[in-house]
Amino acid sequence: MTILYGVPGEGLGHATRSKVIIAWLLAEGHDVRVVSSSRAFALLDKTFPGRVLEIKGFHLAYKELTVSKSRTIGLTLRTAPEALQVNFRQYRQLLHGFQAEVVISDFESFSYFYAKLLRVPVISIDNMQIINRAHLDVSVPAAEREHYDLARYIVRAKLPRARHYLITTFFELPLRLRYADNTTLVPSIIRPEIQAAQPSKGDYVLVYQSATTQGDLTAILRQIPDQQFRVYGFNKDEAHGNVLLRPFSEAGFIAELAGARAVLTNGGFSLISEAVYLHKPVCAVPIPAQFEQWLNAAEIEKRGYGRHFTAITAGNVRAFLEELPRFEAALSAYRQDGNEVLFGRLREVLADVG
């Protein structure tokens, strides 16, 4: 089949997950074109040269550690004219000699609108749809209720009336009855490099921070001198006592993730999923005002895989480390056969729409 695959440019989580599926689709004999933006475009273009078109995407603006709605709206409005021109040129390029039979979207809008304009079936593959299509099993506190309502509204409006929704998740929830016929929950997408990694229990905690405006992180971690920390996200190569700042290195990061005794991160889905797959306890501190991150962190704590805190403090990190044996015991029961469940279900869905 000819497939158009849409990948958001914000962050690299969508790109690393989509890369796995795109490679599988190509191996299955499908002709795949990809649209993406920003850093995700660069990563995918390097992996699949000649198959990726760059579009202008949507970007999040941060104010301290919180996603700023006003700054994001301002950034979007300032870049909208150029984005429309670029996306229109890419749309014309797609129309020239390429007619997609199906569109797969990882929470990406350009490919979705392309599909609706040409009346092409859409398959959604992402983790976000669980917010709208499943019954949550955690209590949403009053402080998160507005964020939950907003997130559910956005998710519901993002890719409406797709042919099928494949929702990747490390926690299974009951589907809402109205969505049960065209929605399937599947295990999280795990990169081949993670599947090939040999987990071991080292003497350090792996730390990842995507919003690097928390400049006091090193000082906080140095308050726990009896524990070693290896920190990614600042793209520095520095030693500060028991805290080592690491430069960006995918191979280095995977190796240190596999060897860590635990993981300290925000609420990002990709790293948490990989940590759970490798049976690494997780201390999750979600970025404020991002409900999806809050949900991932809440599910980590509910299932006994780690702790969920609202801030990184020395006391919180110590409390997490003291309970590592309990988290390890809970994680030992987690099982996942790579990406085989997802691939099998996607093969069935493609056959149905073909």
C-alpha positions in Angstrom: 0.0 0.0 0.0 1.0 3.6 -0.4 1.0 5.2 3.1 1.5 8.8 4.2 2.8 8.9 7.8 2.5 12.1 9.9 4.8 12.7 12.8 4.8 15.8 15.1 8.0 17.7 15.4 7.7 18.7 19.1 10.2 16.6 21.1 11.7 13.4 19.8 9.4 10.8 21.5 7.0 10.7 18.6 9.8 10.4 16.1 11.6 7.6 17.8 8.4 5.6 18.2 7.2 6.3 14.6 10.6 5.3 13.3 10.0 1.8 14.5 6.7 1.5 12.8 7.9 3.1 9.5 10.8 0.7 9.3 8.3 -2.2 9.9 6.0 -0.9 7.2 8.8 -0.7 4.7 10.0 -4.2 5.6 6.4 -5.4 4.9 6.6 -4.0 1.4 4.6 -0.8 1.8 5.5 2.5 0.0 5.8 5.1 2.8 6.1 8.9 2.7 6.6 10.9 5.9 5.7 14.5 6.8 7.3 16.0 9.9 8.9 19.2 11.2 11.7 20.5 13.5 14.1 18.0 15.2 11.8 15.1 14.3 12.2 15.8 10.6 16.0 15.8 10.9 16.0 12.4 12.7 13.5 10.8 10.3 15.1 12.3 7.2 18.5 10.8 8.2 16.9 7.4 8.8 14.7 7.3 5.7 16.4 9.6 3.1 14.2 10.6 0.2 11.0 9.6 2.0 10.5 12.6 4.4 9.0 16.0 3.6 9.5 18.9 6.0 6.5 20.9 7.1 6.1 23.7 9.6 4.7 22.3 12.8 3.4 23.4 16.1 5.8 24.2 19.0 5.4 24.5 22.7 6.7 27.6 24.5 7.8 27.2 28.1 7.6 29.7 31.0 9.8 28.3 33.7 8.7 24.6 33.8 5.1 25.2 32.7 3.8 25.1 29.2 2.7 28.7 28.5 -0.5 28.9 26.6 -0.2 32.6 25.8 3.4 32.2 24.6 2.5 29.1 22.5 -0.4 31.0 20.9 1.8 34.0 20.2 4.5 31.8 18.7 2.0 30.0 16.5 0.5 33.2 15.2 3.9 34.7 14.4 4.9 31.6 12.4 1.5 30.8 10.8 1.9 32.7 7.4 5.3 31.0 6.7 3.9 27.6 8.0 0.9 27.8 5.7 3.1 28.6 2.6 5.5 25.7 3.4 2.8 23.2 4.1 0.9 24.2 0.9 4.1 23.6 -1.2 4.5 20.2 0.5 0.9 19.4 -0.1 1.4 20.1 -3.8 4.5 18.0 -3.9 2.6 15.1 -2.3 -0.1 15.4 -4.9 2.5 15.2 -7.7 3.0 11.5 -8.4 1.9 10.2 -5.0 -1.6 9.1 -4.0 -1.8 7.7 -0.5 -4.2 4.8 0.0 -4.1 5.3 3.8 -2.8 7.8 6.2 -1.2 7.0 9.6 -1.0 9.8 12.0 0.9 9.9 15.3 -1.1 12.9 16.6 -0.1 15.0 13.6 -2.6 17.3 11.8 -1.1 17.9 8.3 -1.5 14.3 7.3 -4.9 14.1 8.8 -6.2 17.1 6.8 -4.6 15.6 3.7 -6.6 12.4 4.3 -9.8 14.2 4.8 -9.5 16.3 1.8 -8.8 13.3 -0.5 -11.2 11.0 1.5 -8.4 8.6 2.4 -8.9 6.4 5.6 -6.9 7.5 8.7 -5.3 5.2 11.2 -4.3 6.8 14.5 -1.3 5.4 16.4 -0.3 7.3 19.5 -0.6 7.2 23.3 -2.6 10.4 23.7 -6.0 9.0 22.7 -6.2 7.1 26.0 -7.1 10.3 27.7 -10.4 10.5 25.8 -11.2 6.9 24.8 -10.6 5.1 28.1 -12.0 5.3 31.6 -9.2 6.5 33.9 -8.5 4.4 37.0 -6.9 7.2 39.0 -8.6 10.1 40.8 -7.9 13.4 39.1 -7.3 16.1 41.8 -9.0 19.5 41.6 -5.7 21.1 40.6 -5.5 18.9 37.5 -9.2 18.9 36.6 -9.0 21.9 34.2 -5.9 20.4 32.6 -7.7 17.1 32.2 -10.8 18.7 30.6 -8.6 20.7 28.2 -6.5 17.7 27.3 -9.5 15.6 26.6 -11.1 18.3 24.5 -7.9 18.7 22.4 -7.4 14.9 22.0 -11.0 14.4 21.0 -10.8 17.2 18.4 -7.3 16.3 17.0 -8.1 13.3 14.9 -11.9 12.7 14.9 -13.5 9.9 12.9 -10.3 8.0 12.1 -10.9 4.4 10.8 -9.1 2.9 13.8 -7.2 4.1 16.9 -4.2 2.1 18.1 -3.3 3.4 21.5 0.1 2.5 22.8 0.3 2.2 26.6 2.2 0.6 29.5 -1.0 0.6 31.6 -4.3 -1.0 30.4 -7.6 0.8 31.1 -11.2 -0.1 30.2 -12.3 1.5 27.0 -15.4 3.7 26.9 -18.2 1.7 25.3 -18.8 4.1 22.5 -15.2 3.7 21.3 -14.7 0.0 21.8 -15.4 -1.0 18.1 -12.6 1.0 16.5 -10.1 1.3 19.3 -7.3 -1.1 20.4 -4.9 -0.8 23.3 -1.5 -2.2 22.5 1.8 -2.3 24.5 4.1 0.7 24.2 6.4 0.9 21.2 9.9 -0.3 22.1 12.9 0.6 20.0 15.0 -2.4 18.8 18.0 -0.9 20.6 16.1 -1.1 23.9 14.9 -4.6 23.1 18.5 -5.7 22.5 19.8 -4.0 25.7 20.8 -6.3 28.5 19.5 -4.8 31.8 21.7 -4.7 34.8 21.5 -3.0 38.2 24.2 -0.4 38.5 25.1 2.0 41.3 23.7 5.1 39.7 20.3 6.8 38.9 19.7 7.9 35.3 18.2 11.4 35.2 16.5 12.9 32.1 15.1 16.4 32.0 13.7 17.8 28.7 12.7 21.2 30.1 16.3 22.3 31.0 15.2 25.6 32.7 15.5 23.8 36.1 18.9 25.2 36.8 19.0 24.0 40.4 18.8 20.3 39.5 22.5 19.7 40.0 22.5 21.4 43.4 19.5 19.4 44.5 21.1 16.1 43.5 24.4 17.0 45.2 22.4 17.1 48.5 22.3 13.3 48.2 26.1 12.6 48.2 25.8 8.8 48.8 24.0 8.3 45.5 25.5 8.7 42.0 23.4 10.5 39.2 24.0 10.6 35.5 22.1 13.5 34.0 20.9 13.9 30.4 19.1 16.8 28.9 21.5 19.7 29.4 23.9 18.4 26.7 27.0 19.1 28.8 30.0 16.9 29.7 30.7 18.0 33.3 31.4 16.4 36.7 29.9 17.9 39.8 30.8 15.6 42.7 28.3 12.8 42.6 26.5 14.3 39.6 27.7 13.7 36.0 26.2 15.7 33.2 26.2 13.8 30.0 26.3 15.2 26.4 23.7 13.9 24.0 24.4 10.4 22.8 21.7 7.9 21.9 23.9 4.9 22.3 25.3 6.2 25.6 21.9 7.0 26.9 20.5 3.5 26.1 23.5 1.8 27.7 23.2 3.9 30.8 19.4 3.3 30.9 20.0 -0.4 30.8 22.5 -0.3 33.6 20.8 2.2 35.9 19.3 1.1 39.2 16.4 3.6 38.7 15.2 6.5 36.6 14.4 10.1 37.5 12.5 11.9 34.8 9.4 14.0 33.9 6.2 12.4 32.8 7.2 11.8 29.2 5.7 8.6 27.8 8.7 7.2 25.8 11.3 7.1 28.5 8.8 5.9 31.1 7.7 3.1 28.8 11.2 2.0 28.1 12.1 2.1 31.8 9.1 -0.1 32.6 10.0 -2.5 29.8 13.5 -2.8 31.3 12.1 -3.1 34.8 13.6 0.1 36.1 11.8 1.9 39.0 10.7 5.4 37.9 10.5 8.7 39.9 8.3 10.8 37.7 8.0 14.6 38.1 5.7 15.7 35.3 5.9 19.1 33.7 3.1 21.2 35.2 0.0 21.8 33.1 0.6 18.8 30.9 -2.1 16.3 31.8 -0.7 13.5 29.7 2.5 13.6 31.7 0.5 13.8 35.0 -1.4 10.7 34.0 1.7 8.7 33.1 3.2 9.7 36.5 0.0 8.8 38.4 -0.1 5.4 36.7 3.5 4.7 37.6 2.6 5.2 41.3 -0.7 3.4 41.1 0.9 0.3 39.7 3.8 0.3 42.2 6.4 1.0 39.5 7.7 4.1 41.3 6.7 7.4 42.7 4.9 10.5 41.4 6.0 13.9 42.8 5.1 17.5 41.8 8.7 18.7 42.3 12.3 17.4 42.4 13.6 17.8 45.9 16.3 16.0 47.8 13.6 14.7 50.2 11.5 13.3 47.4 14.4 11.6 45.7 15.5 10.0 49.0 11.9 8.8 49.6 11.8 7.2 46.2 15.2 5.5 46.6 14.2 4.0 49.9 11.4 2.1 48.3 13.3 0.6 45.3 12.9 -3.0 46.4 9.1 -2.6 46.4 9.1 -1.1 42.9 11.4 -3.8 41.6 9.0 -6.5 42.8 6.0 -4.9 41.1 8.0 -4.4 37.8 9.1 -8.0 37.8 5.6 -9.0 36.8 5.5 -6.7 33.7 5.7 -8.7 30.4 5.8 -7.4 26.8 6.7 -9.3 23.6 8.5 -6.4 21.9 6.1 -4.8 19.4 4.5 -8.0 18.1 1.0 -7.2 19.4 1.0 -3.8 17.7 2.4 -5.1 14.4 -0.1 -7.9 14.3 -3.0 -5.6 14.9 -1.7 -3.0 12.5 -1.4 -5.6 9.8 -5.1 -6.5 10.4 -6.3 -2.9 10.3 -4.4 -2.2 7.0 -5.9 -5.3 5.4 -9.3 -4.1 6.5 -8.9 -0.6 4.9 -7.1 -1.9 1.8 
